[in-house]
């Protein structure tokens, strides 16, 4: 019997690239990951009101994190793309907080080490559309309370503390609702895969 992590590793072609980076520091595997994900992460960040320069910097930093921390990737937890986009999202939140505090770090533009093609391939666009539809369908099954904390956390980029204050509920309740909602979504999405 195969576990969901083994199934995800088989179904996610990028998992082998992360493993090659983790085990052998495989530069070709990293180059392939970078050339595929950097433009997609940059586009995602720009859609979330990040300047092109900052989006490119964050995308590069996210993929460098993949290089440095490949051994931490757990295919049972998420797909490679989810892991990379989560790293990028967290880096964007950190950058936004630094800017609000007045301590923004400005890095001069540098040429990318790898050629970037920012146009997603047609099959990638189709897969993204199908994936988004599955996520939307799964989100419709959440309770209104769970949906609210998911929206505030992931779409409004609010911290758990900000959510607790806004909804006037304990921080533990926020975390519990998020955990239950994510487990529910993960279960539903794993069934569809």
Buried (B, 14 or more C-beta within 10 A) or exposed (E): EEEBEEBBBEEBEBBBBBBBBBEEEBEEBBBBBBBBBBBBBBBBBBEBEBEEEBBBBBBBBBBEBBBEBBEEBEBEEBBBBBBBBBBBBEBBEEBBEEEEEEEEEEEEEEEBEBEBEEEBEEEEEEEEEEBEEBBEEBBEEBEEBBBBBBBBBEEEBBBBEBBBEBBEBEEEBBBBBBEBBBEBBBEBBEEEE
